[in-house]
């Protein structure tokens, strides 16, 4: 398996973790009965950190399809190499670092890390045309 596909698999695991983190926060706040039930009743907003984890998850899902597509196109087109490997690594590590920065409300640095993940995605896309 190429390094790009390995990072793709790692990003998919990260996406799963990002589903579980806010779910755990909601369960802690509202209880197991709520979690196992139909969730029909209105509930107060999630806690501050859980809300941030939900937004971090949504943020990942904005670029995740692009990352998946870029990695798969690069792989299928035989355009993998140093640029795509660095891009995939940069995307993964930036997305990983982004989670606690967002959860704990770290401004500016969080945005810079998001830009780093975008740069990783752009490296992969650029490799398709160079």
N, C-alpha and C positions, 0 to 999 in steps of 0.2 A: 504494500500500500504506500502511495506517495505521501510525502510530508503534508501536502495540501489536503489530501483526503483524511489524514490523521487529525489535522486541525479541524476539519469539517466535523468529524465524529466528536471531537472534544467540544466544539461549539454546540452541537446538538445535546450533549450531556449537560452543558452549561445552561441551555434553554430549559431543560427539564428541571434542573436545580432552581431556576428562576420561576418555575411554576410552583415548586414546593415551598420556597421561602415565604412568599406572602400567604400561601394557603395555611402554613403553620402559624403565622401571625394572626390570621383571621380565626383559626380554631382556638388559639390561646385566648383571644378576646371574647369570642361568642360561645365557645364551648363545643364539646363533641356532639351533644344533642343537636345543636344547630347545624354542624357540619354534616351529620348523617341524615338530617331531615330534608324537607323539600325547599327550605330557605324562602318561604313565602312571606314571612314577616319582614317589615322594614327594620333595619338595624342601623345603629349609629355608624358614622364613618369609621373606617379602621383606624388603628393608632397611627401616629406620625411615621414611625419606621415602616410599618406594614404598607401604608399608603405610598411611601417612597419606593419600597420594593415592587409594588404593583406598577408604578410608573417606570421604574428601571426595566421591568419585564416588557412593558409595552414598547419602550424605546428600543430594546433589542429586536423585538419583532418587526420593527420598521425596516431594519436593514438586513435581517436574517435571510429573507428570500433572495435578496441581491447577492449576499455572500455565498449562499448555496449555489445559486445559478452561476456566479462567476467562477467558483472553484470547479464545478462540474463541466462548464464549457472549456475552461483551460485544460482540464484533464482530458476530455474527449477530443479536443483539437490538438492534443500533443504540444501545448504551449506552456507546460510547467517548466519551472527553472528557479533560479535564485530569486527573481522578482516575485513570483507567485508564492514561493516558500516564505519569504520575508513578509509579504502581504498577509498571508494566512496567519502567520505567527503574531504579527502586530495586531490584527483584528482580534484574535483570541485573547491575547494577554491584556489588551486594552479593555475588552468587554468584561473580563474577569475583574480587573482593578476597578472598573466603573461601578460595580455592584456596591461594595462597601462605601465608596465615596458618595454615591447617591443616597444610600441608606442613612448615613450619618450627616447628610446635608452639607457636604464640603463644596463650597462654591468655587468657581473659576477652574480649579484643578480638574474637577469633574468634567467640565466642558472641554478642557484641553485633552483629556483622556478620550473623550468621545471623538474629538477631531483626529486623534491618533488611530482610532478604530476605522474611521472613514478613510484615512490615508492608507491603511492596510487594504481596504476594499478597492481603493483606486489603483493601488499597485497591481493587484490581480487583474483588474480590468485593462490597465495600460499594457500589461504583458500580452494581452490578446491581439494588440495592434502594432506592437513593436517587432 
